[in-house]
């Protein structure tokens, strides 16, 4: 199944946090924070506000930082994705 976001929506594939510290200590799942880094998988066509077309600032393959409590998590073919609005993306990581 393929996901095609609409308007200013972006589909992200979260990058998993490390489960082990640099010193070799294993962290239980309860101690790990939710990842805020992700790879852009699909982007919408943009948004039309008051007759002006607002284009997308991110593209497929970009690594981005997004808000901790934003977006909707979905599972497609046993893979967890996050669908968010473009304004909820905080930065592109280069």
PyMOL commands that set and color helices and strands:
alter all, ss='L'
color gray80, all
select helices_A, chain A and resi 29-31+86-88
alter helices_A, ss='H'
color red, helices_A
select strands_A, chain A and resi 9-14+37-43+47-49+52-54+63-66+72-76+79-85+89-93
alter strands_A, ss='S'
color yellow, strands_A
deselect
rebuild
show_as cartoon
